[in-house]
Amino acid sequence: MKPELKYIELKSGFGDNGPAWIGIAEFSKSGRTVYFNGKALKNSNAQGIAGNYYDLENGDEYWISGIKKNGTDRHWAGGGKIMIDRKVVDLYLSQVDFDKLDKNRFELTDIVPNDKQKFSELENEKLN
């Protein structure tokens, strides 16, 4: 699968107010694992309480979704700034209905690169 711009929010311990990011997510060949910000997030098959993915290393739950055109990516009951990878701001603005970031809603950040090989080895180790 091609890398895509995604909204990702940490649910574990936070409910609807967890840290949230917008950035480019990469996918495994099957599309069931999302690689983002140095993490491998595995599809939970709706087994999670609040998230639709879980962190392969620590089990934290995450919500991952596409970008909403009107910019309302956070849950209606949630709050807090969304961290957006500074490298994708132009791409994000090309996909939404506004032309500049609201500094009250967004904070620029640098997303950590992914090490897919590390996670592949981790998953294979669990199988053995």
Secondary structure, DSSP 4 states (H G I P E B T S, - for coil): ---EEEEEEE-TTTGGGS-EEEEEEEE-TTS-EEEETTEEEEE-TT-SSS-SEEETTT--EEEEEPPPTTS--S-TT--SPEEEEGGGHHHHHHHSS-SS--TTTEEEE-PPPP-HHHHHHHHHHHH-
